[in-house]
Every structure is written in C-alpha cells, then in structure tokens.
Amino acid sequence: MKQVNDLSIETRKDFPLFCRKQDQESNLIYLDHAATSQKPIQVIDALERYYSFQNANVHRGAHQLSAKATQAFEEARDITAKFINAKSSNEIIFTRNATEAINLVAYSWGNSQVKEKDEILITLMEHHSNIVPWQLLAKRSGCTLRYIGLSDTGELDLEDFHKKINKSTKLVALLHVSNTLGTCNPIEEITKIAHSVGALVLLDACQSLAHKKVNVASLNIDFLAGSSHKICGPTGCGFLWGRENILEEMPPFLGGGEMIQDVSLLESSWADLPFKFEAGTPAIGEAIGMAKAITYLESIGLEKISSYEQELTAYLFEKLTNIEDITILGPTPKQQSNRGPLATFYIKGIHSNDISELLDSSNICIRSGHHCCQPLHKYYGVVSTARASLSFTSTKEEIDIFSQELISSIEFIKRNS
Ligand SMILES: Cc1ncc(COP(=O)(O)O)c(C=O)c1O
C-alpha cells in the first residue's frame, strides 16, 4: 500500500490558529474547513506586506507605487491562471467570491444567450449560489430550470442526466465536489454529453480547488467559479474562469471605472478582457493574498493533499459509522474514493444544533444547518444536518477526540430529554 505522509506535521506550524500556546484556542479542533479555510502565515504576511508597502490603486496611477501594485495584482492573475491550467491570464476575472462569479455568468451570458424555450440543467446537490442565480435567470428569460436527480448513494443519477439533457439545454451548471454530500462529480463525462447537444458547462469548484488538482483544459469545461477563502486565501476575493472566445462575446456585467475604453455622454465602449468584467477598484491585496495561498498549496502538492485527506476521510467514516442512530449522507469512501474530505450526518431524534453547541463547549468547531443546500435537505427529508470537514492540517487525533465527544454529546442529550 502507498505510504501517505502525515501532512499535518509539516503544515500546522504555518497556521497561527493551530500554534497559539497561551490561551484555549491552541486546543481548538477546527472541523469546518468546508465553510472557510484557515490562513497560513505566508498569506497573512503577504497581506500585511501589500498593505504596508505596496498599497496603491492598480492600472491607473502614473507613479511607481501604483506600478508595483499593478505588477503584483497581475502576477496574482497569472498564478491563478496557471493553477487551473487556463490558456491565458485574460481568462481570469477577479470577483468578490464564487457567488459573484456565477452571477456574472447568469447575468452577462444568461441575459444575452438564454431565451424562453431554453433549459438550464443543474443538480439537486447544488449550493444556493448555483441555484438562485439560475432561478432569477429563469424569471427574467422564461427559460426552464431542471434538476438532475441523485442515486441511492448520493451520487449523480447519470441515467436521469441522459434523460434530461436535450437540444434545448443551454447550460449544465454543477459543482465539482458537494459541500454537503462530499460527492465528486464525473465532470469529463458530463462535459462530453453537454457539448454533444451544444450546451456549455459551468463548474462550481469551491470544494475541489484546495483538495485536488483541477485542470480546466482536461475537464474541457467552459466556465469555472472559485473562491479565495476556501483555498487558504483571504475573504473578499474569488474568480471566474471562462473560455476567452466566450468571454469576448459576453456583454459587461457591472458598469463603472476600469471596465471602459471610452465614455461619451450617452454611450461607452468596453475595455479588453479581463478588465471588461472588473468594474471599480478590485480587491487588490486580497487577490495577491489568494495567489500566495495558491503558491502555498502548490508547494505542499495537491496530489499529496488529496492522498492524505482521502486517508483521513476514510478514518472519519470508520469512526462515525458505528455510532448508534447515525445517518451519514453521500457516498462512503469505499463507494467513491475521490469524494470530498467531509462527513455530513444526522442522529435520529436529535437536532444538529444541539450537537454542534455541545461540541463547541468542548472546543470543537463543526457546522450545523442546511449548509446552503435546502433543496438537497428537503430531498432527504431533513431540515438540518451536522458536518465535520477536514483539511491537510487535520489529524487522526482530532478525529478521535471529535468522535468521542460526539458520542458523549449524544448520550448527554438522550439522558436529558
Ligand atoms: C459548493 C459551494 N459553492 C459555492 C459556495 C459559495 O462560495 P462563496 O461564499 O465564496 O461565494 C460555497 C460556499 O460554501 C460552496 O461550498
């Protein structure tokens, strides 16, 4: 069997949150990496350096500080492009987050390309960020929004996909890895079929970019939405990748400074890519911080991250499976070895908020609620679930303590109800 390095040993020292000695936070067990990642010192330092010594507005100043900031900002774009194997940095549009990236496509591409008889195909496991923009587009355009269903294991029902995709499908928008089920979707297969009927594919890569190598060329997709805060970068920054020829044809999303070529009293013309889609002052320091986070992840190695997290996920499932009255959603690591590093579960007769509150009192952070996936929770007939999500900094010891405390919490709640 392949030897898997314990990445937590070499990486935890980079995260101030996991190294604090003086107070109780040093004992914190953070199992909420899918909600937002913790930040390594390399990213925090890059932000501090930028705001201390490089801060100026980009693309407009005639002075050296602005030139420095512009260079660092554009290097961040190059690093982001290489990270996902984009053909050109012009294909990277910086946004506030992944949600804004998806809305950009829904407004700009959607408003200009989608008509009343058209269909948009998404899946039952989508995050609200990849549902609501399409509902709004359906209201504006009169198009139909359709959902691909799930199999018994919580994977995509590919038969249903084949049934629902047709010549009217203009776009298949789906997540790579589910933030609730952990399911990893077969994107290459889906893209092949979508393209065969002339539909484009938008990938929500929020839960995959920090956990596995994502290559837009080999996946052969058309758009990708990513978020800095999920990949060890700062909040306030995300990005849209799109094929250059498609982005060229799309009208602007927001209007204002930076995105214009020429402005007259009644009309304007647009700047070239990528600036056409970046109205106003961007999140400069945050984009630089995101690029530092990407460099950090690459220095560890995404293949190594995947292997380590797969081993941890199997261990997490092993610990949770035997707990009485537990239901874990999504495929097990045996059913899908490349699934995401998280476990979402509920315990019969107990509200997940009670569990997360009790765990919190033992310094263990997990997520409770619908995880922005209400349609998925309705499909499973539950209002709320608990989710423990891992990263390369997680350890088996953390999982041991979590599962032990979970058992104690369940016993406590049962005794007192
Ligand atoms: C699968 C998925 N898509 C989209 C998002 C939204 O990301 P953001 O809040 O950065 O826009 C999230 C965040 O939880 C997510 O997990």
The ligand as an SDF file (V2000), in Angstrom:
LIG
                    3D

 16 16  0  0  0  0  0  0  0  0999 V2000
  -20.1050   24.2380   -3.2190 C   0  0  0  0  0  0  0  0  0  0  0  0
  -20.1020   25.7030   -2.9180 C   0  0  0  0  0  0  0  0  0  0  0  0
  -20.4700   26.5730   -3.8620 N   0  0  0  0  0  0  0  0  0  0  0  0
  -20.4980   27.8970   -3.6540 C   0  0  0  0  0  0  0  0  0  0  0  0
  -20.1550   28.4130   -2.4300 C   0  0  0  0  0  0  0  0  0  0  0  0
  -20.1990   29.8880   -2.2410 C   0  0  0  0  0  0  0  0  0  0  0  0
  -18.9230   30.4040   -2.0830 O   0  0  0  0  0  0  0  0  0  0  0  0
  -18.7330   31.9420   -1.7190 P   0  0  0  0  0  0  0  0  0  0  0  0
  -19.4300   32.1710   -0.4460 O   0  0  0  0  0  0  0  0  0  0  0  0
  -17.2820   32.1080   -1.6100 O   0  0  0  0  0  0  0  0  0  0  0  0
  -19.3420   32.7190   -2.8130 O   0  0  0  0  0  0  0  0  0  0  0  0
  -19.8020   27.5590   -1.3990 C   0  0  0  0  0  0  0  0  0  0  0  0
  -19.5120   28.0650   -0.0410 C   0  0  0  0  0  0  0  0  0  0  0  0
  -19.8300   27.4400    0.9480 O   0  0  0  0  0  0  0  0  0  0  0  0
  -19.7610   26.1640   -1.6470 C   0  0  0  0  0  0  0  0  0  0  0  0
  -19.4090   25.2860   -0.6950 O   0  0  0  0  0  0  0  0  0  0  0  0
  1  2  1  0
  2  3  1  0
  2 15  2  0
  3  4  2  0
  4  5  1  0
  5  6  1  0
  5 12  2  0
  6  7  1  0
  7  8  1  0
  8  9  2  0
  8 10  1  0
  8 11  1  0
 12 13  1  0
 12 15  1  0
 13 14  2  0
 15 16  1  0
M  END
$$$$
